[in-house]
Amino acid sequence: MTQENYYKGIKHVVHISTDVTKGCEHCSFLIGGENFSESINHYIEQHGYKLLHVGTETIHNQTDGSSWHMTIAILGK
């Protein structure tokens, strides 16, 4: 049984993060930050994207040694 490549045909990706709030690339909907799950649903339902990856990202501050964690999502179409 052959499986189709899930990523085949993806020409554009967007990155959503719980650390950054920005506007949708296609309309005025607020993306990311505390609006994380709604942001994923927005891109899927309103603009036809599909979810490619959900995970975590850690940023390390080299000056003071601190770090912070965020959740990210990558969507594409």
Backbone as CSV, one residue per row, in Angstrom:
resi,resn,N_x,N_y,N_z,CA_x,CA_y,CA_z,C_x,C_y,C_z
1,MET,0.845,-1.187,0.000,0.000,0.000,0.000,0.885,1.242,0.000
2,THR,0.716,2.102,-0.972,1.510,3.321,-1.047,0.761,4.463,-0.386
3,GLN,1.524,5.330,0.246,0.943,6.494,0.881,1.357,7.739,0.111
4,GLU,0.426,8.649,-0.021,0.724,9.909,-0.691,1.512,10.805,0.271
5,ASN,2.452,11.536,-0.262,3.237,12.463,0.540,2.338,13.590,1.052
6,TYR,2.168,13.668,2.375,1.290,14.654,2.997,1.729,16.086,2.670
7,TYR,3.022,16.282,2.464,3.563,17.615,2.227,3.615,17.994,0.749
8,LYS,3.270,17.074,-0.125,3.331,17.332,-1.560,2.401,18.492,-1.926
9,GLY,2.904,19.404,-2.703,2.107,20.527,-3.170,2.123,21.742,-2.261
10,ILE,2.755,21.648,-1.099,2.816,22.796,-0.185,3.727,23.853,-0.814
11,LYS,3.181,25.026,-1.023,3.945,26.113,-1.639,4.194,27.275,-0.674
12,HIS,3.384,27.328,0.404,3.513,28.437,1.348,3.251,27.917,2.757
13,VAL,4.080,28.314,3.713,3.883,27.910,5.104,3.771,29.141,5.996
14,VAL,3.065,28.968,7.112,2.988,30.002,8.144,3.413,29.388,9.467
15,HIS,3.990,30.212,10.306,4.496,29.821,11.625,3.675,30.566,12.668
16,ILE,3.048,29.821,13.569,2.261,30.409,14.652,2.962,30.064,15.958
17,SER,3.046,31.029,16.877,3.729,30.812,18.149,2.928,31.402,19.294
18,THR,3.026,30.756,20.458,2.392,31.320,21.653,3.162,32.532,22.152
19,ASP,4.353,32.767,21.624,5.205,33.875,22.061,5.002,35.156,21.251
20,VAL,4.431,35.034,20.056,4.311,36.188,19.158,2.858,36.339,18.701
21,THR,2.363,37.559,18.766,1.039,37.882,18.250,1.223,38.759,17.017
22,LYS,0.534,38.401,15.934,0.639,39.161,14.687,-0.668,39.018,13.928
23,GLY,-0.797,39.729,12.846,-1.987,39.631,12.014,-1.882,38.480,11.035
24,CYS,-3.019,37.920,10.683,-3.097,36.882,9.657,-2.530,37.439,8.352
25,GLU,-1.860,36.600,7.599,-1.290,37.023,6.315,-2.355,37.334,5.271
26,HIS,-3.593,36.890,5.491,-4.636,37.041,4.490,-5.767,37.982,4.902
27,CYS,-5.892,38.264,6.194,-6.977,39.123,6.679,-6.544,39.776,7.998
28,SER,-7.445,40.366,8.719,-7.088,41.114,9.926,-7.207,40.303,11.215
29,PHE,-7.437,38.976,11.142,-7.575,38.137,12.330,-6.266,38.126,13.109
30,LEU,-6.340,38.245,14.445,-5.165,38.248,15.305,-4.668,36.819,15.497
31,ILE,-3.400,36.575,15.188,-2.798,35.243,15.173,-1.763,35.112,16.276
32,GLY,-1.753,33.937,16.936,-0.718,33.597,17.907,-1.024,34.084,19.306
33,GLY,-0.007,34.041,20.160,-0.156,34.458,21.547,-1.193,33.613,22.269
34,GLU,-2.049,34.262,23.021,-3.094,33.561,23.771,-4.194,33.038,22.846
35,ASN,-4.169,33.430,21.599,-5.158,33.049,20.587,-4.648,31.855,19.756
36,PHE,-3.833,30.995,20.359,-3.098,29.962,19.628,-4.008,28.958,18.919
37,SER,-4.880,28.270,19.646,-5.711,27.239,19.019,-6.692,27.844,18.026
38,GLU,-7.213,29.023,18.327,-8.107,29.696,17.389,-7.356,30.089,16.118
39,SER,-6.079,30.402,16.267,-5.259,30.769,15.113,-5.078,29.591,14.161
40,ILE,-4.815,28.418,14.717,-4.681,27.213,13.899,-5.990,26.953,13.159
41,ASN,-7.093,26.966,13.898,-8.402,26.733,13.282,-8.717,27.776,12.218
42,HIS,-8.336,29.023,12.465,-8.590,30.099,11.506,-7.932,29.795,10.162
43,TYR,-6.638,29.482,10.181,-5.927,29.203,8.934,-6.515,27.988,8.214
44,ILE,-6.932,26.968,8.967,-7.507,25.762,8.359,-8.889,26.054,7.773
45,GLU,-9.768,26.630,8.572,-11.158,26.817,8.172,-11.376,27.985,7.210
46,GLN,-10.651,29.079,7.398,-10.884,30.270,6.585,-10.006,30.353,5.340
47,HIS,-8.829,29.742,5.382,-7.894,29.934,4.280,-7.388,28.637,3.647
48,GLY,-7.911,27.486,4.083,-7.601,26.226,3.424,-6.239,25.624,3.701
49,TYR,-5.587,26.025,4.781,-4.289,25.450,5.143,-4.487,24.087,5.785
50,LYS,-3.410,23.313,5.856,-3.443,22.085,6.632,-2.310,22.126,7.649
51,LEU,-2.557,21.479,8.774,-1.595,21.461,9.872,-0.455,20.515,9.524
52,LEU,0.776,21.035,9.537,1.943,20.244,9.192,2.714,19.782,10.418
53,HIS,2.732,20.609,11.471,3.527,20.273,12.657,3.059,21.109,13.845
54,VAL,3.041,20.483,15.023,2.853,21.191,16.292,3.960,20.708,17.211
55,GLY,4.607,21.632,17.898,5.694,21.243,18.793,6.069,22.380,19.716
56,THR,7.227,22.263,20.297,7.725,23.290,21.207,9.013,23.881,20.648
57,GLU,9.301,25.064,21.125,10.522,25.759,20.744,11.074,26.398,22.006
58,THR,12.375,26.318,22.206,13.016,26.910,23.370,14.020,27.951,22.899
59,ILE,13.949,29.110,23.496,14.889,30.194,23.198,15.793,30.383,24.416
60,HIS,17.095,30.398,24.176,18.063,30.595,25.255,18.677,31.981,25.136
61,ASN,18.677,32.722,26.238,19.305,34.035,26.290,20.762,33.835,26.670
62,GLN,21.668,34.103,25.754,23.085,33.878,26.018,23.662,34.890,26.996
63,THR,22.995,36.011,27.184,23.496,37.038,28.092,23.332,36.629,29.546
64,ASP,22.126,36.198,29.934,21.883,35.875,31.346,21.614,34.392,31.593
65,GLY,21.652,33.577,30.550,21.463,32.136,30.710,20.017,31.692,30.866
66,SER,19.075,32.620,30.810,17.670,32.252,30.966,17.144,31.630,29.672
67,SER,16.029,30.962,29.786,15.387,30.408,28.595,13.882,30.444,28.785
68,TRP,13.163,30.448,27.677,11.715,30.375,27.742,11.224,29.439,26.656
69,HIS,10.072,28.856,26.920,9.504,27.841,26.039,8.201,28.348,25.439
70,MET,7.950,27.949,24.224,6.707,28.316,23.557,6.220,27.136,22.738
71,THR,4.934,27.153,22.418,4.365,26.155,21.533,4.259,26.778,20.144
72,ILE,4.580,25.989,19.130,4.519,26.483,17.761,3.674,25.550,16.909
73,ALA,3.143,26.095,15.829,2.443,25.303,14.823,2.910,25.777,13.458
74,ILE,3.077,24.834,12.554,3.427,25.137,11.173,2.261,24.645,10.303
75,LEU,1.734,25.538,9.487,0.640,25.191,8.580,1.064,25.526,7.168
76,GLY,0.504,24.828,6.206,0.885,25.090,4.824,-0.251,24.842,3.858
77,LYS,-0.090,25.418,2.658,-1.044,25.161,1.568,-0.351,25.370,0.249
